[in-house]
């Protein structure tokens, strides 16, 4: 996963705001990142779309105690708890944020405006009712850390076996972009998160980046590394699937660590 999920930014900085560790304006700025705008639609008590600052304030007034992340894919509703309508929207987006204490969820709709090469990304978060229940398949931080250590070994072995190390310019450019991002700031979570969550998220992103790069090296005739046939490309995808699953589970565990700590009385 070469790009940080928007749901991760919303949950992390939203939790920091709920904890009183950052101002509403800073939280909104951090959540938006490099996007041109973020709006929220369907907030109870508000008509039309509202800005992040107002939306987060309204969620707090509605009883929000924390924000969790969901990163579902087909067959793996990671972090979701229902109802089916919300789960379907989250699955389409590949991510969502669950507002604990308010029984609400937020799903991003992302659009690009402007000419190619100078596009501005606009995000609308759709607010919907959710079921207050334990999220699906989210490990503890300790479990995630143990799983990641094995996943990193597996990913390295798979990439070596399939000769991805010499996989071509697209994969190499992606790897360099990941390394450059890793060297910038390194504030991968907002204030208030335990150090272990930061460590787990960094490792999960590293494993996810390896998986993404392996897939980039397997998609066409020039960027396939050692995969020279359709069957070998399929074999690569099958070998990497459990590694990718572990990375997503760990990322969710890291982003949700604030809520887990708070529920255990550690915050």
N, C-alpha and C positions, 0 to 999 in steps of 0.2 A: 504494500500500500504506500505508494510514493507520495500521495497527497494526504494531508491531515484532514480527517472528516469534519465537515462543518458542524455536525452534531457534537463532536468532541470539543470544539471551541465554545459552542453555546453552553454545553454542560459545565465545562471547567470554569469559565469566567462567570457564568450564571451562578454557580455554587459559591465562587469567591464573593460575588455581590450579596448573595443571601447571608453569607457569614459576616458581612460588613468589612471585608478586607480590601475592597476596591470600590471606587465611585461608580454610579450608574453610567456616566459618560465613558469612563475607561473600559468598563465591561462591554459596552456597545461597540466601542472602537476595536477592542481585541477580538470580539466575536466576528465582526465584519471582515477583519483582515484586509486582504487586497481586493475584496469585492466592492462594487460601486455602491450597493445599497442592500440593506436587509429590512424587510417589513414583516409584520405578523398579522395574519387574517384569522378571524373567528375567535378572538379573545373574548371570553364572557364579559358582558358589560360594555363592550366597545363595538361600534359599528364601523364596517370597512376595515381597511388596513391601518395599522399603527406602527410607529417606530419601535425599535428594540427597547429603548429606555422606558417608554410607557408600558410596553408589554411586560417586561420583567417586573416593573412595579406593580402592575395589576395582578400578575401571578403570585407575587408575594402577599398581596392583600387577600387573595383567594385561598391562602394557606399553604403555599408551596414551601416545602421543607428541604428539597434538594432536587437535582436534575440528574437523571441517568441516561446513558447512551444505549442505543440498540443498533446493531450492524447486521441485519438479516440478509440472507440470500435464499434462493429456492431450496427448500428442504431443510433449512436451518434457521428458525426464527429467533436468532440470538438476541436476547435482551427484551423480547416482546412478551406481553401478557394478555393481549386481546383488547377489545373484541376483534372479530375477523375483519371488519371493515377497516379499522385502523391498521391492523397487521398488513392488509393488502396494500394500502397506501405506502406504508413503511418499506415493504418489500420492493415496490416499484422504485422507490428512491434509493434503496440500499442502506438507509440510515434513518434514525429518528431520535427524538429526545422525549423521555418520560418524566413528567413533573410529579414527584411524589408529594403526597399531602393534598393535592388538588385534583387528582384523577383526570389529568389532561396529558395529551401528547402533542408533539410538534414534528411535522414532516416538512422538509425543505423542497420547494420547487425552484429549480435553477434555470435561468434563461440568460442568453447573451444578446446584447444590443450593440449595434454599430458595425462598421465594416470589418472584414477579416484582417487581423493584425492589429486592430485598435478596438477590440471589443470590450464592453463593460459588462461585468457579471452582476446580475440582479437576482436576489433571493427573496422568495416569499415563503414564510413558515406558516403552514396550515395547522391551526389548533383544533384538536378534536378530543372527544371524551375517550378515556381508556379505562381498562379494568384495573383496580388496585389489587395486584397479586404479585407473587414472586416472579422476577423476570426469567425467561427460559435460558437454561444452559450457561449461566454466567459463573465462572469459577471464582474462588477467593484469590487474593493477590499471591498467596503462597503457592497455591495450585498452579496459577498461571506462570509463575516464575519457574517452577520445576518443569512444566510442560515446554516452556520456551527453550530451556537449555537443550532438551532433546530435539526440539524442532529445528534449532539452529544447526545442530550436527546433521540432521537429515537433509536440510536444504543444501548445506555445503556439499554433502555426498552426492545428492542428485545432480546439482549443477556441475560437479566435477565429472561424474559418470557420463553426463550428456554433453560434455565439452562446451558448456555455456561460457566458460572463461574467455574464449575467443569468439564471442558471438556477434561481433559486428558493431558498426557505429551507433545504431539506435540504442542498443542496450548499454553501450559504453557511455553515451551521453546521459542516459537515465541514471546510471550509477554515479557519474560525476555530479549531476544535479542533486542527487540524494546526499552525497558527501558534503557538497557546499552548504546545503540546508542544515546538515548536522553540525556544521561549524559555526552557524550563525546563532548567537544568543543562547540557544539551547533551553529556552524557557518553554518546555513542551507542555507544562501544566500551569495552572494559575496558582496564586498563593493559597495556602491552606491545605494542600495535598501532602500526604506523608511521603518521605523520601523513597520508600519502596515503590510507591505508585509511579514515581518519575522514572525509576530504574526499569520497572517492568514495561512502561510505555516505550521508552527508548529502545529496549531490546525487541519488543513486538514490532515497532516500526522498522527496525533493521531486518528482521525476518521477513516482514511483509514486502520490503523493498527487494530483497533477494528473489522472492516469488514473482513479483511484478516484472523484474528484469528477465527472469527465466521465461516468462510468457512472452515478453517482447521479442525475445530471441527465438521464438518458436512459431511466429505467425506468418512469415512469407519466405519466399525463396532466397532472399539475401540475408535475412536476420534469423536463421534457424539454428545457429550453432551446430550441434552434432545431430540434430533431428533432420534427416534427409528424406523422410517419407511421412505420409499422413498417419500411419500406425505409430511411428516413433513420436510424433508430436502429441498424439493421443496418450501414449504411454507417459510422456513428460507431464501432461496435465494431471493424469491419475496419480503419479508419484508426488506431485506438489500439493494436491488437494488437502490432505490432512495437515500439511505444514501451514497452508493458508488459513485453515480453520483454527488452528492453534493461535496464530497471530491475531486473528479477529477476536477470539475469545479473550486473549490477554489484553488487547486494547480496551475492550469493554470493561474488563475488570479494573484496569487502571483508571479510566475516566470515572467509573462508578465508586472508586475507593472513598471519595469524600462522603458520599451518602452511607456507605457501609460503616465507616468509622463513626459517623454521627449516630447511626442507629445502635451501635454498640456502646455509645457513650464515651468514645475516645476523643470527640471534638466538642 
